[in-house]
Each structure stands twice: as structure tokens, then as C-alpha cells.
Amino acid sequence: MVDLPYQNYFDGKLSPQGKMPWIEYNQEQVCGTEFIIDYLEEKLGVSLNKSLTPQEKALSRAITKMVDEHFYWTIAYCQWVDNLEETQKMLSVSGPLSDLLKWILSHLTGGIVKREMYGHGIGRFSTEEVYALMEKDMRTLATLLGDKKYIMGSKLSTVDAAVFGHLAPAMWTLPGSRPEQLIKGELINLAMYCERIRRRFWPEWFVDLEDFRYNDTTEGSDSPSKLPDLGLYSRTDTFQDDTRSNTLHTHTPQDPPSSQSDPTGHSLYDSDMDTECSEIDQPKC
């Protein structure tokens, strides 16, 4: 979001604290999203929150903690416990034993999620109670967003990264689930918000507008409606351990697609788009 050069590693290594995410910059390791953001702001002088007042920064932190520490677990439950079979189909595994590996990976992850949810406390509630908590969080986000472009107003801030990251599964990887019904139905402003951010930062990630709506299944239908694989998995460049460098891969921001360049031929939400990259101070390295 601030156009810093970076590269991803998918080697499965955890931080020294046993957590993800973590970064390495000039051979210095930093763990945890909040500490990573603080570190980059201090080292490189980049920030999405410069225009926020102290009160707005406090509200932004409160919202971020709600989605990170509470809403996250309800979506994880929906994905890895209640909809495990659908999630298993979406896993990116290839090879002759891919089906077996998908089954093993999904059930291992599901077991870990259930154990961690129990330790957190939210996993001690019934399915209906977990979904009730999830719905309250989603309604809270929809109310906070209202008809604004982003959570804190007309400009993007770090809270949008957190909120989008947790709403994206409900939007694109939980077909037929309760969160999908909410976000594409009654809480449609959240769906428009997700699409707005998706178009700005991932214009190459194509989404058919026909899949943007939730179509409830009728009693006589043979199978529930499903969304196709929309490529939610990362498409950024990856590198092996022996090619570590801080600046091998640079992300160049792209303008949002226009109604002419959009593969769908529609201009839906175009009124919500602009080239806001100019609003973000560029790092001086």
C-alpha cells in the first residue's frame, strides 16, 4: 500500500517467537504486524495514518484489534471447521497424491484451529453462538463504514488492510456460507468496500460480477451455489532462500481499471475509484 519493494518467502519458517507474519530487513528480523508497521514507519518514514487525528488513530486501533483478536476466529471457524470440505477443495496442492495431501493438510489445520479457539475461549461456544458473534462483528464493521469510501473516510489507512484481510475470505472463499450471505446481501456496503480495494491493488485478479452476488439456493435446487476459484492465493514473485535480497522485487502501483479496460465491460463502482497512489508519501531511501 506504500509501494515498498519486497519479496515473499513461502518456506514455512516461523519467527523466533513462533509466529507469522515476520520480516527481515537488512538482516534484522521483526515479528508481528503491528511491530512491523511501526518498524517500517521508523526506518523508512512511510505511513498511511499521517492524516488521522489522535482520536481517529485510537478508533483505528480499536477496530483493528476487534478484527484481529475476535472476528478472525469466527471466520477461521467457518473456514476450517464448519466448511472444511469446501476449504479442502480450494487448497493449492499438486501431484499424484494431491487429494490425500489436501485431506491431511485441511484436517491438521482444522484440528489446530479448534484447539487454539478453545484456548482463546471462543471455541467453547456452540456453532450458533460463534456465528452470532461473527454477525455482530460484521454489522459493526458495516455501521462503521457506512457510505464512506474507507473505514476512516476518503483516504486509505492501515485499518483498511486489517479489515480487508479478514473480510476477503467471506467475500471470495466461503461459498454458500453465512458470512457470504451477509456480505453479499444485507451488508452489501462491505462487499463494495472489498471490491474497491481489490480493484485498486490487485487489478489483475479478475472477479466476474455475476459472482459478486449471493444467490440463495431454493428448496428444489440440486446443489448449493458455489463461487469459482478466484485466485485468492498470492501471485507475487517468490524466491528461494539462497537469493535473499531486499529489493529484487518492486511492486509498481497500477491505476484502477476503467470501464473500457475492465474485462467485464461494466463500470460498476468506478465512481468509487481514483488514483490515490498520489496521496501516499513515497519512501525516500
Secondary structure, 3 states (H helix, E strand, C coil): CCCCCCCECCCCCCCCCCCCCEEEECCEEEECHHHHHHHHHHHHCCCCCCCCCHHHHHHHHHHHHHHHHHHHHHHHHHHHHHCHHHHHHHCCCCCCCHHHHHHHHHHHHHHHHHHHHHHHCHHHCCHHHHHHHHHHHHHHHHHHHCCCCECCECCCCHHHHHHHHHHHHHHHCCCCCHHHHHHCCCCHHHHHHHHHHHHHHCCCCCCCHHHHCCCCCCCCCCCCCCCCCCCCCCCCCECCHHHCCCCCCCCCCCCCCCCCCCCCCCCCCHHHCCCHHHHCCCCCC
